[in-house]
Amino acid sequence: MGVNKEDNELELYNYTAHELRDMLTSKKVSVPEIAKSYIDRIKQVESKVDAYVTVLDEKEIIKNAQEVQKGFDSGDEMPALAGIPMAIKDNMCIKGILTTCSSKMLNNFIPPYDATVIKKLKNQKTVLLGRANMDEFAMGASTENSAFKKTKNPWDLGCVPGGSSGGSVASVSADEAVFALGSDTGGSIRQPSSLCGVVGLKPTYGAVSRFGLIAFASSLDQIGPVTKDVTDCALVLNAITGYDSSDSTSVNMVHPDYSKALINDIKGLKIGLPKEYFGEGINEEVKKSVLEASEVLKKQGAELGEVSMPMAEYALPAYYLISSAEASSNLARFDGVKYGYRAEKYSGLIDLYKQSRSEGFGPEVKRRIMLGTYALSAGYYDAYYKKALQVKTLIKRAFDEIFEKYDLIMIPTSPTTAFKFGEKSEDPLSMYLADICTVSVNIAGLPGISIPCGFDSKGLPIGFQLIGKAFDEITMLRAAYTYEQNSGIPIRKPNL
Ligand code: GLN
């Protein structure tokens, strides 16, 4: 169960990035003090939560923090996220730092370069705390597929945090980082954010560079922020978006200043609620809470309307075909030769591949590779992969039609609140259903955000999702911010 916190009871590690920034600017705190507060917090709760695969050496964190403090001391103009401690999902390359994808296959991989998002955050002078745990190669919805450890949900240590960015999300939820980056291929930022009571945003495909993100399904993957509130979400989005010539799918455009979205006004905004996402398979308490959240938006002047997306039921099968097909191709590079894990015993080259891949990959990754290879094979390509691509086109069209009349779409983020360890891990299909509300957004390349909107009767967080038009994150953030300002939900922290 959580605890409600008044402003005067907050510890340094409870604050958001923008609050800490104000405190840094007015010299109420220093960057090393903030870093120390997080180091101590990690020492205090990490053994319960297991959010991190790697926590950086304490001395190194403090040294980096001192370096940033010098900028504040000498009155330099400091970037918005300067001195803010963060966690990065373990599938984004950081030069010189172990990057494992939570897989035995990469348990010794130290990248020789930075992912573009990392370069951007280094320019922001953020302070890296560590690498967040995840489902192996981002395949999963509970973080139980990590080869190293099971991350716990800070709100109930017997429950999963969701996945695949479970470590990123748990680190923010447990106040072991101010913000984190996750990646979202079919819901991996939004679904765990909903299950752990934090804000998580998947940007429009092409808004954030994928260069240096270890690929799962290249046509769906996007990196995005996990934060304690909507304001921080806009600040992190400002820091990571932008054109990158190293990513051929990066869109060359000028991004707006997303903090301009932080206005408490949504009068006249049209929000569509597709009935398919409020029916069978959606837990009653979740449904009730999301509908209550929609009433808050209505009270603020939004116009709500029921819409229909009959294609919704085909999104999940199409997603699992497309993502597995792409994964089977992307993961072919892990062969025990160039980098990563190599089997000790083998006879000849083919056996080296076979043994290294058999020993290096876990069961879920193998399942996806087999499924994807099958869907792409000559005799079945038309029946499965091509069909899935046709469904993708229809889903995009369905969104386009709704967006002719509406500015945003609102649905639950996850069909249920957090589930127990082991509840779904033995049955892949039931685990895949955890993504029922999120995958269509990736298929259509749209932006989506999950915002906390309350708790169920067990005290577990519930989130709702807003989906925007392509590259219209600004409208999505405006509605999210307006909700946050008017929801009346007090600051509540997990009781760790
Ligand atoms: N849970 C989904 C899957 O297992 C989504 C994963 C993701 O977004 N990385 O494919």
Boltz pocket constraint, residues with backbone or C-beta under 6 A from the ligand:
constraints:
  - pocket:
      binder: B
      contacts: [[A, 137], [A, 138], [A, 139], [A, 140], [A, 141], [A, 163], [A, 164], [A, 183], [A, 184], [A, 185], [A, 186], [A, 187], [A, 188], [A, 189], [A, 216], [A, 323], [A, 431], [A, 435]]
      max_distance: 6.0
